[in-house]
């Protein structure tokens, strides 16, 4: 009986040692700075963070919709990977999560500019987009006509979401008009919330993507978004600079998806012009 108990104890201790060795192998020997690219993702889950707006990711009556969410499902279908989508209002938190490897892709509007290319890898263009000025229509603003000439933005304060590449465009615009344009970066709110604040008269101006403004105008007729802030730009998804293999694979899948009828229907569903 004594030897039997000792044998059982040895078995239990051996099991604990094997478990600890497994944990060391997976947690310690694979450091936090280890690369996370397509080979690691294939063994795990492709994690995509997107904006929580009616255009990107939206929950209504237990149904998830949104262009970026539905595109992620087409990628899952095409690639065979397990894909999980995380909604996040804050662009800053999305970028932080990408850097910390909580996410693999930022699937939300980020203009592809020379400056942003220094921080991210970008997929091939998914859509075309541009930044527009959000302001109130005259009938909702005591008869005050909306700004149409960019020169009239001098000394005005424009609200944008924190860490948005839009700041660089506004700085360039200020240089072009030869005057100061003040910028307020919101750390808490997203584009959707800024548009609502303009509609309610809480702030005077905001700058966001035309596609988001177009969708929000269906619910907030007070807003005007006919004044361009930027030229038309490519809209792509962003990845870490250390994920080149994932980028290559993603571009292959996107190219195939963009040639499909499913993608054309998805694009018409969310981006058909209604101005």
N, C-alpha and C positions, 0 to 999 in steps of 0.2 A: 504494500500500500504506500509506503514511504517513497519508493522509487517511482511509482506511478504518478504521485503528486508532483515529484520533482520533474518528471518527464513532461507533464502538462504545463508546468511553470516554464520549462525551457521552450516549449512550443509557443506559448503566449509571448515570451520575451523575443523569440525569433520573429514572430509576426510584427511586434512593435518596431524592431530594428529594421525590418524590410519596409515598413510604412514610413519610418523616418528617412530612410535612404531615398525612397521615392519622392518625399517632400523636398529633400535637399536637391535632388536631381532636377525637379521641376521649378522650384522657387529660388534656390540659391545659385545653382550652376548656370541658370539662365538669367543673367542680370537684367535690370530694368532698362539698360541702354541697348540691349540686344535688338537687332533689326526686326521689324515686323513687316514682312512683305508677303507676296502671294503664297509662298510655301507654308508659312505659319498660318495664314488665314484659311488655307484649304483644310487644315486640321482643326480649325476652330469655327469662327463665325465672322462674316464680313459685316462690320459695324459702320453704319452710315448715320450721321447726325444731320438733321434738317431743321428748317425754320417751322415754327408753329403758326402757320397762316393758312387761309383757305386755298392758296395756290400750292403750297408745299406739302403740308400735312395737317389734316383737320379731322376731328372726330365728331360725328353727328349721328345720334341714335345707334350707338354701338358700331357704326361703320366708319372705317378710316378711308379718307380720300385725299387727293392732292397730287399734283403733277410729279413732284420728286418722290413721293411715297410709291406711286404707281409705277414710275420708272424703275425704282429699286426692285419691285416685284418682277418686272420684265427681265432685269439683270439676273435675279435669282433663277428664273425659269431658263434663261439662256445659258448661264454658267454652271448651274447645278450646285451652286454654293448655298449654304445656309446664310440668309441675310436678315439682320435685325436693324430696324430704324428707330432712332431716338429723336423726338422733337425737343428743340431747345430755342427759346426766344432770343437769348443773348448770343450775338455773333462772337463776342470775346470768349464766352464759355465754350463755344463750339471750337474755336481756334485752340484754346487751352487744352481741351479734351483731345484734339488731334495730336498736339505735341506730346501729351502724356500717354498716347496710345490707347486711350479709352475708345476712340473712334479711328476708323481707317480712312474715311472719306467725309468731306463736308459737302453735303448735297443740298446746297442752298445758293441763292444768287450772290456770287462774288465776281465783280467785273475783272476781266483778264487785262491787266495793264502791265507796263514795264516794271512798275514798283511791286505789284503783287506777285509777279513771276519770280522775284527774288526770295519770296517766302514759301511758295507752294509749287508743286507740280500740278498742271492743269490737264484735264482730259481734252479731247478734241471738242470743238464747239457743239453744244447741245441745242442752243437757241440763240437768237439775237435779242439784245435788250439795251436799254439806255436809262440814265438817271433823269428824273423830271422834278420840277418844283411843285410841291403840294401847297396850295393856298385856297382860300375860300372864294367862291363865285360872288359876283357883285351883289346879287339878290340876297345873299346870306351874310354880307359884309357891309351893311349900311350904304350900299350903292358904290362902294369903292372898287374900281376896276382891277382885275388881276394884273400882275406884272407880266409884260410880254417881252420887254427889252432887257437883256441881261445887264445892261449898264445901270438899270434901276435897282440892282441888288446891292449897290454900294452902301455900306454902313448898315446893312440888314443882317439879322441873325438867322442862320439856317440851322435847323436841328437835324442831326443824323444819328444813327446808332453807333455805339462805341466801336472803334477800331475798323470802321468801314473804309474801304479804299476810296469812297466818295470824298473823304477829306482832301485827298491829293487833288482830285478834280476841282474842288472848290478853290483850293489854293492857287491852282493854275488859272482858274477863271478870274480870281481877284487880280492876278498879274496881268491878264489880258485886258481887263477893264481899267487897270491902273488905279485901283482903289481897294479899300479894305472890305472884306466880307467876314463877318464874325461867324464862328462855328461853335455850336453847343453839342457835345457828344453825350448821348444818353447811355448810361451803364446798365440800366434796368430794362427799359422798354425796347421793343422791336419795331420794325417798320409799320406794322399794322397798328400798334398803339399810338405811334406818332401821327399817323393819318387821322385816327379818331380824335386826337387832341387838337389837330388843326380844324377838323369839322366842327368841334364843339367850341372853338374859339379860345382854347386854353393856350395855344401857341399860334404864332402867325404863319410861320413857314417851316416846311420840312423838305427833305430831299430823299427820294427812294426810287426803286426800280419802277419803270412804267407799267410792267405787267402786274405788280402788286397794286399799284394805284388804280389800274383799270378794273381789277377785281373788286377792290374796296369801294369804288364809286357806285357799284350796284347797290350797296347798302347805305352809303353816305353821299347823297346827291349834292351836298354842300361843297364838296371839294372840286377844285379845278387842277388838272395835271397836264395842261397843254403847252407849258413852257419847258423846253428842253434845257437841261443843265450840261449834259454830255452828248457826244456823238453816239451813234449806234455802236455797241460793243458786243463781243462774243460773250455768251454766258456758258460757263463750264463748271464742272465739279472740281474740287481741290483736294490734293493729297499731300502727305509729307514728302519732303525732298528725298527721303530715304526709302521710298516705295516705288522705284522705277519699274519693277517687274509687274506690280499690281497695275500701274498705269498702262503698261503695254497690253495686259489682258483686258483691262476695262475698256480701252480704246477699241479693241477687236469686238467686244460684245456690243458696245454702243454703235459702232458702225453697222453691225448686222441689224440691231434693233431699229436704227433710224431708217433703214430701208424697208421696214415692215409696215403692213397696214395698221398693226396695233399702235405703233408710234404715231402715225399720222392721225389716227382717231384720238389718241391721247392729247396730241398737240392742239387739235381743233377743239377738244373739250375744254381746255383751260386757257388757250391763248388766241382764240378767234377774236379779231379786232372788233370792238363795239364802242366806238367813240362818236 
